[in-house]
Amino acid sequence: MDSDEKTIREEPEKPSKKKTKRKQNPINDFDLDNWKSLADIWTDSLWLIPSRDKSGTHTAEYHGNFVPQIPRQMIQRYTKKGDVVLDAFLGSGTTLIESQRHGRHGIGIELLPEVAQKAKARIESEPNQYGVQNRIIVGDSASVEIKRDIQEALCHIGREAIDLVILHPPYHDIIKFSDNSNDLSNKKTVEDFCDSFGKVIENTAEKLRAGRFLIIVIGDKYTDSEWIPLGFLTMQEAMKRGFSLKSIVVKDMQGNRAKQNQEQLWRYRALVGGFYIFKHEYLFVLKKQDEDRAPK
Ligand SMILES: C[S@@+](CC[C@H](N)C(=O)[O-])C[C@H]1O[C@@H](n2cnc3c(N)ncnc32)[C@H](O)[C@@H]1O
């Protein structure tokens, strides 16, 4: 035996790596022992989404709807099967289609009856393999009466609380959804818009379980040669009401068809006006206080 061999043989045996069980997250269904298999769950704060999912009844038809990938990521990340998701600006129903596909119950609020009706039909024509329940409320999310409707919807589903709130309001007056004065796209000033949005947060967050999440999806606007940061203003409305900020995601925003055709004109305007053309919107991930931290 030469000396090198002796050294190798005498080296103390390394303790075998014990496979310790990873901590599981109580608010989603991820198996963190196999976290490498979660490749389709995004964890970066910059989302470049090359194309919208148009599977099933998802469609880009409703002007101002979001890509299904947005609620899908949020639902998977912040809820478990059997949980309740509430969307207070239902529009074409994208969130409830996604929650149904993933086995979560859904409550949707939409101000405009005909829009709510179409969303309902769309959701009902999707397979409901987990047998979840959906309740669609036609009403004003900013009015205090909506709290009673939410309570009734929860009773119907047989639950006491909401597990995730998703808010995708009008980006103030960028797209006019109706002539209804309660429509957030008709609020006269940015302050009025923010006040109403704050009420929507109060109404929907009341039944949100402690420690759970509220997501705001919104873009900014440009008026009278000024950038109006609707994103940060609405984020503040949630933070003023005790929510803590967990993340800001920046998502790329492809211009609408009309704007795409005017790409060069916009570039010229930007060069003249000294501004940058909007190419992004935000997702604010906000957490309701844990029960043990709530003021007694
Ligand atoms: C940006 S869109 C939401 C689109 C939706 N995420 C989708 O994928 O179809 C905003 C929606 O909020 C509705 N809305 C506006 N003001 C409202 C209010 N006070 N209460 C409830 N819904 C309102 C509009 O009619 C519109 O359908």
Ligand as a Chemical Component Dictionary entry (heavy atoms), coordinates in Angstrom:
data_LIG
# 
_chem_comp.id                   LIG 
_chem_comp.type                 NON-POLYMER 
_chem_comp.pdbx_formal_charge   0 
_chem_comp.three_letter_code    LIG 
# 
loop_
_chem_comp_atom.comp_id 
_chem_comp_atom.atom_id 
_chem_comp_atom.alt_atom_id 
_chem_comp_atom.type_symbol 
_chem_comp_atom.charge 
_chem_comp_atom.model_Cartn_x 
_chem_comp_atom.model_Cartn_y 
_chem_comp_atom.model_Cartn_z 
_chem_comp_atom.pdbx_ordinal 
LIG C1  C1  C 0  -60.465 45.562 -17.565 1  
LIG S1  S1  S 1  -62.060 44.866 -17.651 2  
LIG C2  C2  C 0  -61.847 43.272 -16.915 3  
LIG C3  C3  C 0  -61.570 42.225 -17.957 4  
LIG C4  C4  C 0  -61.441 40.822 -17.421 5  
LIG N1  N1  N 0  -60.257 40.626 -16.621 6  
LIG C5  C5  C 0  -61.425 39.838 -18.567 7  
LIG O1  O1  O 0  -60.442 39.103 -18.726 8  
LIG O2  O2  O -1 -62.391 39.845 -19.347 9  
LIG C6  C6  C 0  -62.933 45.744 -16.414 10 
LIG C7  C7  C 0  -64.396 45.327 -16.252 11 
LIG O3  O3  O 0  -64.898 45.956 -15.069 12 
LIG C8  C8  C 0  -66.247 46.285 -15.279 13 
LIG N2  N2  N 0  -66.580 47.342 -14.287 14 
LIG C9  C9  C 0  -66.321 48.674 -14.334 15 
LIG N3  N3  N 0  -66.751 49.285 -13.223 16 
LIG C10 C10 C 0  -67.266 48.326 -12.417 17 
LIG C11 C11 C 0  -67.852 48.345 -11.121 18 
LIG N4  N4  N 0  -68.003 49.467 -10.429 19 
LIG N5  N5  N 0  -68.252 47.154 -10.592 20 
LIG C12 C12 C 0  -68.117 45.995 -11.289 21 
LIG N6  N6  N 0  -67.588 45.929 -12.538 22 
LIG C13 C13 C 0  -67.151 47.079 -13.096 23 
LIG C14 C14 C 0  -66.306 46.705 -16.731 24 
LIG O4  O4  O 0  -67.613 46.613 -17.241 25 
LIG C15 C15 C 0  -65.334 45.716 -17.365 26 
LIG O5  O5  O 0  -66.006 44.583 -17.838 27 
# 
loop_
_chem_comp_bond.comp_id 
_chem_comp_bond.atom_id_1 
_chem_comp_bond.atom_id_2 
_chem_comp_bond.value_order 
_chem_comp_bond.pdbx_ordinal 
LIG C1  S1  SING 1  
LIG S1  C2  SING 2  
LIG S1  C6  SING 3  
LIG C2  C3  SING 4  
LIG C3  C4  SING 5  
LIG C4  N1  SING 6  
LIG C4  C5  SING 7  
LIG C5  O1  DOUB 8  
LIG C5  O2  SING 9  
LIG C6  C7  SING 10 
LIG C7  O3  SING 11 
LIG C7  C15 SING 12 
LIG O3  C8  SING 13 
LIG C8  N2  SING 14 
LIG C8  C14 SING 15 
LIG N2  C9  SING 16 
LIG N2  C13 SING 17 
LIG C9  N3  DOUB 18 
LIG N3  C10 SING 19 
LIG C10 C11 SING 20 
LIG C10 C13 DOUB 21 
LIG C11 N4  SING 22 
LIG C11 N5  DOUB 23 
LIG N5  C12 SING 24 
LIG C12 N6  DOUB 25 
LIG N6  C13 SING 26 
LIG C14 O4  SING 27 
LIG C14 C15 SING 28 
LIG C15 O5  SING 29 
# 
